[in-house]
């Protein structure tokens, strides 16, 4: 039993060391903010960009909004019933 606990502890230490090393990688991409704009939306819990469209979803909104790259709403999809 004691030997099994030692193995588990060693495994946890090894896993912790791997995670720390992976998180401290110096190869993270550099991002630069080139512009910002305010939009009329309660929250933006999720934002995705694909094929020239920006998709915004929020915890407190029943809508998924689809915006163009100028941040104009071009379409919306109701996610919950009225």
N, C-alpha and C positions, 0 to 999 in steps of 0.2 A: 504494500500500500504506500509506504513512504517513498519507494523508488518511483512509483507512478506519479506522485505529487511533484517530485523533483523534475521528472520529464515534462510535466505540464508547466511548471514554473519556468523551466529553461525554454520551452517552446514559446511561452508568452513573452519572455524577455527578447528572444530572437525576433518574434513578430513585431514587438514594439520598436526594436532597433531598425528593422526594415522600414516600418512606417515613418519613423522620424527621418531617416535618410531620404526617403521618397518625397516627403513634404518639404525638405530643406534644399531641394534641387535649385541650382542657380541658373537653370535653363528656362526659366519662365519667360513667356513672351512679354515684350514691352508694349503697353498700350498708351496712346496719346488721345486725349479728348480734343476733338477739332471743333465741335460746336455743341450747343445744348439749347433745348426749347422746352417750354411748358405746354402741356396738353391738358385738356379738361377730361380727366379720368380719375375716378375715386382712388384707385391704387393700381400698381403694376406688379403683381406678384410673379407673373411670368411674362417674359418677352422673348420672342423668337423672330429671326429674320430668314426668309427663304424666297428665292426668285424675285427679288425686288419688292417684297412685301414684308411689313412688320406686323406681327401678331401679338396682341396684348390681352392678357387675361388677369382678372383680379379676384381676390377672395370675397369682396363685398359687392360684386357686380354680376348679374346674370348673363352678361354679354361677353363674347369674344370679339374684339375689334380688330379690323384689318386696315392698316394704314399704308400709305405710300411713303416713299423716302423723304417727302417734304412734311411728313407727320399729319397728313390730312386723312380723315377716316374715309375709306372708299367702300367699305362694306362692314357688316356686323352679323353675328350669328348668335341667336338666343340659345343659351345652354340649359336653362331651367324653365319649367312651365310658369305661366302667370300666377 
